[in-house]
Amino acid sequence: SSTTEMECLTIAIADNALARPLSILEEAAAIVKLSDSSPDDRFPIQTAAALGLPTNPQLIRKYRRLCRLPEAVRQQVSADTIALTLALELENMDEASAAAVARLFEMIRPTLNQQRELLENLRDISANEEKSMADLIGEPGIHQILIDDGIDRKQKIAVLRDAIRIRRYPALSRAEKNFRRHHKALALPDGLALLAPKNFESPDYSLVLTFRTIGD
């Protein structure tokens, strides 16, 4: 019967939880199984609470979505390589693209903010160039950065972010490069700084003089 199934499931979850803390994937799987085994189709809040499982409706919905993600993504969430909130942003991708993003993050382990930046820029490039995320990440330019043994993980993240940003914002990247070249040619003395407008969206530049004493 359904009741018997629920009792067996409760015992199994309790047994696993006593042996060691459940991983996020195990928690998610337990939540989904408890919900699916409920005899009245309602989430068994009291049973979940007694087992030490989350009972927050919003988190339960996220766990359900997590269980529907490709295996490659779920494993990186379990390994704490990809945050749950970010992983859920991959659910509308094709499976190959979601797996490619998961592998990329596994290889370089960027911070959450870096993950968000990379994902946003890659998504925009993918849309602009009408390429799948999997094809984009598999291109030589990106792939070579990921497998380059001559640089460490942090350097790979920096190089990859720059490469993707340049591709996403080519005009802005050219403006920044020209500004750096002209700024270097000016050879400004210490205490004098030339500041470009944010994203070069304004024609106004600033020349800032910094000093401490009248002599300076």
C-alpha positions as CSV (number, residue, x, y, z in Angstrom):
1,S,0.0,0.0,0.0
2,S,1.0,3.7,-0.2
3,T,1.3,3.8,3.6
4,T,3.7,0.9,3.6
5,E,5.7,2.5,0.9
6,M,5.9,5.7,2.9
7,E,6.9,3.8,6.0
8,C,9.7,2.0,4.1
9,L,10.9,5.2,2.6
10,T,10.9,7.0,6.0
11,I,13.0,4.2,7.5
12,A,15.5,4.3,4.6
13,I,15.9,8.0,4.8
14,A,16.3,8.0,8.6
15,D,18.9,5.2,8.3
16,N,21.0,7.1,5.7
17,A,20.7,10.3,7.7
18,L,22.0,8.6,10.9
19,A,25.0,7.2,9.1
20,R,26.2,10.6,7.8
21,P,24.8,14.0,6.8
22,L,22.8,13.8,3.6
23,S,24.2,15.6,0.5
24,I,22.1,18.2,-1.2
25,L,21.3,15.6,-3.9
26,E,20.2,13.1,-1.4
27,E,18.1,15.6,0.4
28,A,16.5,16.6,-2.9
29,A,15.8,13.0,-3.8
30,A,14.4,12.3,-0.4
31,I,12.1,15.3,-0.6
32,V,10.8,14.3,-4.1
33,K,10.3,10.6,-3.0
34,L,8.4,11.6,0.1
35,S,6.2,13.9,-1.9
36,D,5.5,11.3,-4.6
37,S,4.8,8.6,-2.0
38,S,2.3,10.7,0.0
39,P,-1.1,9.0,0.0
40,D,-3.1,12.3,-0.2
41,D,-0.8,14.0,-2.8
42,R,0.2,16.6,-0.2
43,F,3.8,17.1,1.0
44,P,4.3,15.3,4.3
45,I,5.7,18.3,6.3
46,Q,5.6,16.6,9.7
47,T,7.4,13.5,8.4
48,A,10.1,15.6,6.6
49,A,10.6,17.7,9.7
50,A,11.0,14.6,11.9
51,L,13.7,13.3,9.5
52,G,15.5,16.7,9.6
53,L,14.6,17.5,6.0
54,P,13.7,21.0,4.7
55,T,10.1,21.9,4.8
56,N,10.3,25.4,3.2
57,P,8.0,25.3,0.2
58,Q,10.3,27.4,-1.9
59,L,13.3,25.2,-1.3
60,I,11.2,22.1,-2.0
61,R,10.2,23.5,-5.4
62,K,13.9,24.2,-6.1
63,Y,14.8,20.6,-5.1
64,R,12.2,19.3,-7.5
65,R,13.7,21.3,-10.3
66,L,17.2,20.1,-9.3
67,C,16.2,16.5,-9.6
68,R,15.1,17.2,-13.2
69,L,18.5,18.7,-14.2
70,P,21.0,16.6,-16.3
71,E,23.2,14.3,-14.3
72,A,26.4,16.3,-15.0
73,V,24.9,19.4,-13.5
74,R,23.5,17.6,-10.4
75,Q,26.9,16.1,-9.7
76,Q,28.6,19.5,-9.7
77,V,25.9,20.8,-7.4
78,S,26.6,17.9,-5.1
79,A,30.3,18.6,-5.3
80,D,29.6,22.2,-4.3
81,T,31.2,23.4,-7.6
82,I,27.9,25.0,-8.8
83,A,25.5,26.8,-6.5
84,L,21.9,25.5,-6.5
85,T,20.5,28.9,-7.6
86,L,22.9,29.1,-10.6
87,A,22.3,25.4,-11.5
88,L,18.6,26.1,-11.8
89,E,19.4,28.7,-14.5
90,L,20.6,25.9,-16.7
91,E,17.3,24.0,-16.7
92,N,16.1,25.5,-19.9
93,M,19.3,24.7,-21.8
94,D,19.6,21.6,-24.0
95,E,21.3,18.8,-22.1
96,A,24.6,19.0,-24.0
97,S,24.9,22.7,-23.2
98,A,24.1,22.4,-19.6
99,A,26.7,19.6,-19.3
100,A,29.3,21.8,-21.0
101,V,28.7,24.6,-18.6
102,A,29.0,22.2,-15.7
103,R,32.3,20.8,-17.0
104,L,33.7,24.3,-17.5
105,F,32.9,25.2,-13.9
106,E,34.3,21.9,-12.7
107,M,37.6,22.6,-14.5
108,I,38.2,26.1,-13.2
109,R,36.0,26.4,-10.1
110,P,35.1,30.1,-10.4
111,T,33.3,31.9,-7.5
112,L,29.6,32.3,-7.6
113,N,29.9,35.9,-8.9
114,Q,32.4,34.8,-11.6
115,Q,30.0,31.9,-12.5
116,R,27.2,34.4,-13.0
117,E,29.3,36.7,-15.1
118,L,30.6,33.9,-17.3
119,L,27.2,32.4,-17.7
120,E,25.5,35.7,-18.6
121,N,28.2,36.6,-21.2
122,L,28.3,33.1,-22.7
123,R,24.5,33.1,-22.9
124,D,24.5,36.5,-24.7
125,I,27.2,35.4,-27.1
126,S,25.3,32.2,-27.8
127,A,22.2,34.1,-28.6
128,N,23.9,36.8,-30.7
129,E,25.9,34.3,-32.8
130,E,23.1,31.7,-32.9
131,K,25.3,28.9,-31.5
132,S,24.5,26.4,-28.8
133,M,26.4,26.9,-25.5
134,A,28.0,23.5,-26.0
135,D,29.4,24.5,-29.4
136,L,30.6,27.8,-28.0
137,I,32.4,26.3,-25.1
138,G,33.9,23.6,-27.3
139,E,35.5,26.2,-29.7
140,P,39.4,26.2,-29.7
141,G,39.6,29.7,-28.2
142,I,37.8,28.7,-25.0
143,H,38.9,25.1,-24.9
144,Q,42.6,25.9,-25.2
145,I,42.4,28.2,-22.2
146,L,40.7,25.4,-20.1
147,I,43.4,22.8,-20.9
148,D,46.4,25.1,-20.8
149,D,48.8,23.5,-18.3
150,G,51.1,26.6,-18.4
151,I,48.8,28.7,-16.2
152,D,47.1,27.9,-12.9
153,R,43.4,27.9,-12.1
154,K,43.1,31.6,-11.1
155,Q,45.0,32.7,-14.2
156,K,42.7,30.5,-16.3
157,I,39.7,32.2,-14.8
158,A,41.1,35.7,-15.5
159,V,42.1,34.9,-19.1
160,L,38.8,33.2,-19.8
161,R,36.8,36.1,-18.4
162,D,38.8,38.6,-20.5
163,A,38.4,36.5,-23.6
164,I,34.7,36.1,-23.2
165,R,34.1,39.7,-22.2
166,I,36.1,40.9,-25.3
167,R,33.9,38.7,-27.5
168,R,30.7,39.9,-25.8
169,Y,31.6,43.6,-25.9
170,P,34.0,44.1,-28.9
171,A,33.5,47.9,-29.2
172,L,33.9,48.4,-25.4
173,S,37.1,46.3,-25.4
174,R,38.6,48.3,-28.3
175,A,37.8,51.5,-26.5
176,E,39.5,50.3,-23.3
177,K,42.5,49.1,-25.3
178,N,42.9,52.5,-27.0
179,F,42.5,54.3,-23.7
180,R,45.2,52.2,-22.0
181,R,47.5,52.8,-25.0
182,H,47.0,56.6,-24.9
183,H,47.2,56.7,-21.1
184,K,50.5,55.0,-21.1
185,A,51.9,57.4,-23.8
186,L,51.0,60.4,-21.6
187,A,53.4,59.1,-18.9
188,L,51.5,61.1,-16.2
189,P,53.4,61.9,-13.0
190,D,52.5,60.4,-9.6
191,G,49.4,62.0,-8.2
192,L,47.8,62.8,-11.6
193,A,45.3,60.4,-13.0
194,L,43.2,60.4,-16.2
195,L,39.9,58.7,-15.7
196,A,37.7,57.4,-18.5
197,P,33.9,57.6,-18.3
198,K,32.1,54.4,-17.2
199,N,31.9,52.0,-20.2
200,F,32.9,55.0,-22.4
201,E,29.2,56.0,-22.6
202,S,30.0,59.7,-22.0
203,P,32.4,62.0,-23.9
204,D,33.6,63.5,-20.6
205,Y,36.9,62.3,-19.1
206,S,38.3,63.4,-15.7
207,L,41.8,64.6,-14.8
208,V,42.3,64.1,-11.0
209,L,45.1,65.6,-9.0
210,T,45.9,64.0,-5.7
211,F,48.1,65.6,-3.1
212,R,48.7,65.8,0.6
213,T,50.7,69.0,1.3
214,I,51.0,72.4,-0.2
215,G,54.5,71.4,-1.3
216,D,53.0,68.5,-3.3
